[in-house]
Amino acid sequence: MELFLEYLKEALKGIMRAVSAHLFQKNFLDKEKTTRSRSKQKGGLRK
């Protein structure tokens, strides 16, 4: 029983890490990409 609980705890840790990484990527990294592309479209003087 103890072994099963340890396995379950490790599995839940892994799931939480994957979910956290996905949310971090979606909330922060994707926004950064769109901001970069918008600034390229808006800005700059052509010479």
Rosetta blueprint (number, residue, H / E / L):
1 M L
2 E H
3 L H
4 F H
5 L H
6 E H
7 Y H
8 L H
9 K H
10 E H
11 A H
12 L H
13 K H
14 G H
15 I H
16 M H
17 R H
18 A H
19 V H
20 S H
21 A H
22 H H
23 L H
24 F H
25 Q H
26 K H
27 N H
28 F H
29 L H
30 D H
31 K H
32 E H
33 K H
34 T H
35 T H
36 R H
37 S H
38 R H
39 S H
40 K H
41 Q H
42 K H
43 G L
44 G L
45 L L
46 R L
47 K L
